[in-house]
Amino acid sequence: MTLSMKDKILKRFLLASGEPISGQHLAEELGISRTAVWKHLQSLQEEGYAFDTIKKKGYLLLSKPDRVDAASVASMLSTKRFGQTIHYMEECATTQTISHELARNGALDGTVVIAETQTAGKGRMSRPWESTKGKGIWMTVIIKPDVLPHQAPQFTLVAAVAIVNAMKSLYSSFTPVIKWPNDILINGRKCTGILTEMIAEMDRVQALLIGIGINVNQQQEDFPESLHSIATSLSIEEGSLLNRAQLVGTILNYLEKYSDLYIAEGFSPIKILWEEASGTIGKQIKATTLTEVIQGKAIGITESGVLEIQLENGEIRSVYSADIELDE
Ligand code: ATP
């Protein structure tokens, strides 16, 4: 993990679980002077962290601002690669654009770009994505798997399975379901969008950019009017404010695990996990593609992540890209 000295100090406090840490110990452990430790603590205080000084014991972290910075996420990670480098920013146009730049300049597999807000967040087909400041997870994971370009869309499904399972491991009041291909819904409303982009040559993927947008702590009034009936947040569904850094870390843990599973065993185990978490399979749906509207029962996804729809006359149609609605 490439952490600055300040972030290393912060990580120690985040892992100390309410115990004070002696300034002397920190200084020795990190090979810096006590004055340097004190200066870093000053600067953390300016960022909103509160410390108490406890006689003969050292410093105690009292409270932290709600941020998804590298140190907060690092304390939740059990990965080897994913999230080991995190570029954190208050604001950017989109984390995808920054990731393109980083990926072309040799970013390592599993590098993450995460922002408190995006000023020009995008979904599929450049549709705008609302990224409320400090309330959601707006991030891109750069991965460099040894796969062919046609396999890229499967990583949207790998990511969806990772996100759903991370949510299920942390929260108990709701069940997230995947809507093919790239959304996660709770009670019919969208809480998450995934956008996978690719940098590739004809026969080789250089990098995949998995963009993930999750509504975490928004309340109904934080959403613009136009999203009131279609969007929800995890906090609205769970009934309490949630720890975003914990969710980011947990997602990265699952994402590394499932990407590795995909590389080792192919799409079959992912397909099983995906179908388990899907809200589309087995339902009557209406799929609007660029050229037609297909109505029928969603019966499964193929090895390549293509959605199969059975028409009333029994014919099976493969859908590569479409807007899906449940047809009730
Ligand atoms: P759908 O199939 O639901 O129309 P999509 O998969 O095509 O959506 P995306 O392209 O992933 O959607 O996302 C863009 C759309 O999502 C926007 O047009 C808007 O309706 C909706 N949206 C934008 N921001 C948010 C948000 N923060 N939470 C939920 N929905 C959002």
Boltz pocket constraint, residues with backbone or C-beta under 6 A from the ligand:
constraints:
  - pocket:
      binder: B
      contacts: [[A, 122], [A, 123], [A, 124], [A, 125], [A, 127], [A, 128], [A, 129], [A, 130], [A, 131], [A, 182], [A, 183], [A, 190], [A, 191], [A, 192], [A, 193], [A, 194], [A, 215], [A, 227], [A, 230], [A, 231], [A, 232], [A, 322], [A, 323], [A, 324]]
      max_distance: 6.0
